[in-house]
């Protein structure tokens, strides 16, 4: 079982990368959330991995965080959800967004992921309920569209969901999106 790879990124072709580990090149499929946070070509990277052996193939999946890998492993345990579908889900939703969708039973958020229909989304909500644990969920969900927009902007700027949620608590009531982003950035710095 291959649990982690540390090496140099030799190629990047979404959703696959090639990691050179002391002269051996490993092809690793990664979710887009991991892909966009990888360093450039020729730079060192360390990925947690999940190795899948099938009758016709052996595939290595890589993740930057243990939360992503744990969520991937929960997803592939669900009947009808294979590794490719799990990778697609993690590419379409962050771990925090998935945990929030499951806790709030929002099938509509899951249906937006390519390859996930209404029945699969409902099965995911049912099977994952209570399995994503409190450590994988967002501490406090945004209460309105303004706060959701502010949180999305902070995540796009590189902050994680926990930091974004914590900064939202410090904002005054009724603040606008642009002013809220400025205040949140001040609070985070």
C-alpha positions in Angstrom: 0.0 0.0 0.0 1.4 3.4 -1.0 0.3 5.9 1.7 2.4 9.0 0.8 4.6 10.2 -2.0 7.2 12.9 -1.7 9.0 14.0 -4.9 9.3 16.5 -7.7 6.4 17.4 -10.0 7.5 16.3 -13.5 4.2 16.9 -15.4 0.8 18.4 -14.7 -2.1 17.4 -16.9 -5.4 17.8 -15.1 -6.5 15.8 -13.3 -3.3 13.8 -13.4 0.2 14.7 -12.3 3.5 12.8 -12.6 5.7 12.8 -9.5 9.4 11.8 -9.8 10.4 10.0 -6.7 14.2 9.4 -6.9 13.9 8.4 -10.6 10.6 6.6 -10.5 7.7 8.4 -12.0 4.3 7.9 -10.3 1.1 8.9 -12.2 -1.3 10.3 -9.6 -4.9 11.4 -10.1 -5.8 14.4 -7.9 -9.0 16.4 -7.3 -9.0 19.9 -8.7 -8.8 21.4 -5.2 -5.4 19.7 -4.8 -4.3 20.4 -8.4 -4.8 24.2 -8.1 -2.8 24.2 -4.8 0.2 22.3 -6.1 3.6 24.0 -6.6 5.0 24.5 -10.1 6.8 22.0 -12.3 10.2 21.0 -10.9 9.2 21.8 -7.3 9.0 19.3 -4.4 5.6 18.1 -3.3 4.3 15.6 -0.7 0.9 14.0 -1.3 -1.1 11.6 0.8 -2.3 8.8 -1.4 -5.0 6.1 -1.9 -4.1 3.1 -4.0 -6.9 1.4 -5.9 -6.3 -2.1 -7.4 -8.9 -3.3 -9.9 -8.9 -6.2 -12.3 -7.9 -4.0 -15.3 -5.9 -1.2 -13.6 -4.0 0.1 -10.7 -4.6 3.7 -9.9 -3.0 6.1 -7.4 -5.0 9.0 -6.1 -3.3 11.9 -4.3 -4.4 14.6 -1.8 -2.8 17.5 -0.1 -4.7 17.2 3.1 -5.7 14.3 5.3 -9.3 15.6 5.3 -9.5 15.2 1.6 -8.2 11.7 1.7 -10.5 10.7 4.5 -13.5 12.1 2.7 -12.5 10.3 -0.5 -12.3 7.1 1.4 -15.8 7.7 2.9 -17.2 8.4 -0.6 -15.8 5.2 -2.2 -17.4 3.1 0.5 -20.8 4.1 -0.8 -22.5 1.7 -3.2 -22.4 3.1 -6.8 -19.7 5.7 -6.0 -16.4 4.7 -7.5 -13.0 6.5 -7.2 -13.6 8.6 -10.4 -17.0 9.8 -9.0 -15.4 10.5 -5.6 -12.7 12.5 -7.3 -15.3 14.4 -9.3 -17.2 15.3 -6.1 -14.0 16.5 -4.4 -13.2 18.5 -7.5 -16.6 20.2 -7.5 -17.0 20.8 -3.7 -14.4 21.4 -1.0 -14.5 19.1 2.0 -16.1 21.8 4.1 -18.8 22.5 1.4 -19.6 18.7 1.2 -19.8 18.4 5.0 -22.1 21.5 5.1 -24.3 20.1 2.2 -24.6 16.8 4.1 -25.4 18.3 7.4 -28.0 20.6 5.9 -29.3 17.8 3.5 -28.8 20.0 0.4 -29.1 17.6 -2.6 -29.1 20.6 -5.0 -25.5 21.4 -4.2 -24.4 17.8 -5.0 -26.4 17.6 -8.2 -24.3 20.5 -9.6 -21.3 18.2 -9.6 -20.8 16.6 -13.0 -21.8 12.9 -13.0 -24.1 13.2 -9.9 -27.8 12.8 -10.5 -30.6 13.3 -8.1 -30.7 9.7 -6.9 -27.0 9.6 -6.3 -27.1 12.9 -4.5 -29.8 11.6 -2.2 -27.9 8.4 -1.5 -24.8 10.4 -0.7 -26.7 12.5 1.8 -28.2 9.5 3.4 -24.9 7.5 3.6 -22.7 10.3 4.6 -24.9 11.7 7.4 -22.9 11.7 10.6 -19.8 10.2 8.9 -18.0 13.4 7.9 -17.3 14.2 11.6 -17.2 17.6 13.2 -13.5 18.1 12.3 -14.5 18.2 8.6 -17.4 20.6 8.8 -17.4 24.4 8.8 -17.6 25.8 12.3 -20.5 28.1 11.5 -22.2 28.4 8.2 -22.9 31.8 6.6 -26.3 33.0 7.5 -27.1 35.0 4.4 -26.0 35.6 0.8 -23.7 38.5 1.8 -21.8 36.4 4.3 -21.6 33.5 1.8 -20.1 35.9 -0.8 -17.6 37.2 1.7 -16.7 33.6 2.8 -16.3 32.6 -0.9 -14.0 35.6 -1.6 -11.8 34.7 1.4 -11.5 31.0 0.3 -10.7 32.2 -3.3 -7.9 34.4 -1.7 -6.4 31.3 -0.1 -7.9 31.2 3.3 -9.5 27.9 4.5 -13.1 27.6 5.4 -12.4 27.7 9.2 -10.5 31.0 8.9 -13.2 32.5 6.7 -16.0 31.4 9.1 -14.1 32.7 12.1 -13.6 36.1 10.4 -17.4 36.3 9.6 -18.2 36.2 13.3 -16.2 39.4 13.8 -18.1 41.4 11.2 -20.8 43.9 12.1 -24.4 43.1 11.2 -25.6 44.5 7.9 -22.1 45.0 6.4 -21.9 45.0 2.6 -19.8 42.5 0.6 -16.9 44.7 -0.4 -16.6 46.3 3.1 -17.0 42.9 4.7 -14.1 41.5 2.7 -11.9 44.4 3.7 -12.8 44.0 7.4 -12.4 40.2 7.3 -8.9 40.6 5.6 -7.9 43.0 8.4 -9.1 40.6 11.0 -7.2 37.7 9.4 -3.9 39.6 9.1 
